[in-house]
Structures are given as structure tokens and as C-alpha cells.
Amino acid sequence: MTKPKLGFNPDELVLTKQDVLAMLDNIEHRWSQNKKANWKLILSISGMKAYISFSSEETIKAVWSEIVKGFNELLIENSIAIGKGNGESWAETFEKVKSKKKESA
């Protein structure tokens, strides 16, 4: 892999285990405002928090780095789909670049 030109890798997770848990706590707090409607979401996030609590810092960084990377890819795909739906020419160009990249891999 080539060295990022930005001087850093935007997909690399530098947050700590406690940072991830704090983020999940904030989400759970928002969902707790309507426990009846969000009980399944609250149960799921509680399971995630338990998994994180029992995992090592290295494991958290490895797993969540992949989650961040995957989420970034989803955001790009979503933007391309929206652009294509709106008839934006840049979206077609990105689609072609993506296809050529897959062919060369």
C-alpha cells in the first residue's frame, strides 16, 4: 500500500476503547429517550458495549478500523448513487474509475 499523501491514514482508528464506549453511550442515551420504540436498538448497543468492554485495545482498533473503512466506502457508494440518480456527470466518471480499479485488482 502506498503512503497516504495526507500525512495520515483517514481509515486508521486512533480513538481509544474508552472513546468508542463514550460514543456508544451517547447513542444509547439518545435512544433511551423513547425506550418503548427503541428497545431492540438499546439491547443491540448494550451487546456491542459488552463486547468492547471485554476486548483488548488492539482488537478494538483492528475491528473498528475496518468498520470505519467500510463506512467510508458506503458513504462514497451512496454519494455516487445519489449523483447518478440526479444525472450528475461526475458520478458516471467515479463509477468508471471504480470499475477499472476492480478490473486491475
C-alpha positions in Angstrom: 0.0 0.0 0.0 1.3 3.5 -0.8 1.9 6.0 1.9 -1.0 8.4 2.2 -0.3 11.9 0.7 -2.2 13.5 3.5 0.4 12.5 6.0 -2.0 10.3 7.8 -4.4 7.5 7.0 -8.0 8.6 7.4 -9.2 5.0 7.9 -6.8 4.3 10.8 -8.6 4.4 14.1 -6.7 6.5 16.7 -9.6 6.6 19.2 -9.3 4.6 22.4 -11.5 1.9 23.7 -13.0 4.5 26.1 -13.7 6.9 23.2 -15.7 4.2 21.4 -17.6 3.3 24.5 -18.4 7.0 25.1 -19.7 7.3 21.6 -21.9 4.3 22.1 -23.1 5.7 25.5 -24.2 8.9 23.7 -26.1 6.9 21.1 -27.8 4.8 23.8 -28.7 7.9 25.7 -30.5 9.3 22.7 -32.3 6.1 22.0 -33.3 5.8 25.7 -35.5 8.9 25.3 -38.0 6.5 23.7 -37.3 3.1 25.3 -40.5 1.5 24.1 -39.8 2.2 20.4 -36.0 1.7 20.6 -35.7 -1.3 23.0 -34.2 -3.6 20.3 -31.7 -0.9 19.4 -30.8 -0.4 23.0 -30.4 -4.1 23.5 -28.1 -4.3 20.5 -25.9 -1.4 21.5 -25.7 -2.9 25.0 -24.3 -6.1 23.5 -21.8 -4.0 21.5 -20.7 -2.2 24.6 -20.2 -5.6 26.4 -18.1 -6.9 23.5 -15.9 -3.8 23.6 -15.5 -3.9 27.4 -14.2 -7.5 27.2 -11.9 -6.9 24.2 -8.4 -5.7 24.1 -7.4 -2.2 22.9 -5.7 -3.8 19.9 -8.7 -5.9 19.0 -11.0 -2.8 19.2 -8.6 -0.8 17.0 -8.5 -3.6 14.4 -12.2 -4.2 14.2 -13.3 -0.6 14.4 -10.7 0.5 11.8 -12.3 -1.9 9.4 -15.8 -0.6 10.4 -14.6 3.0 9.7 -13.1 2.0 6.4 -16.2 0.1 5.4 -18.4 3.0 6.4 -16.3 5.4 4.4 -16.7 3.1 1.4 -20.5 3.1 1.9 -20.6 6.9 2.1 -18.8 7.1 -1.3 -21.1 4.5 -2.8 -24.1 6.3 -1.5 -22.9 9.6 -2.9 -22.3 8.1 -6.3 -25.8 6.6 -6.3 -27.3 9.9 -5.4 -25.2 11.7 -8.1 -26.2 9.1 -10.7 -29.9 9.5 -9.7 -29.6 13.2 -10.2 -27.8 12.8 -13.6 -24.5 14.2 -12.3 -21.6 13.6 -14.8 -19.1 13.2 -12.0 -20.9 10.2 -10.7 -20.5 8.4 -14.0 -16.8 9.2 -14.0 -16.4 7.8 -10.5 -18.3 4.7 -11.5 -15.9 4.1 -14.4 -12.9 4.6 -12.2 -14.3 2.2 -9.7 -14.9 -0.4 -12.4 -11.4 -0.1 -13.8 -9.9 -0.3 -10.3 -11.8 -3.6 -9.7 -10.6 -5.0 -13.0 -6.9 -4.2 -12.3 -7.1 -5.8 -8.7 
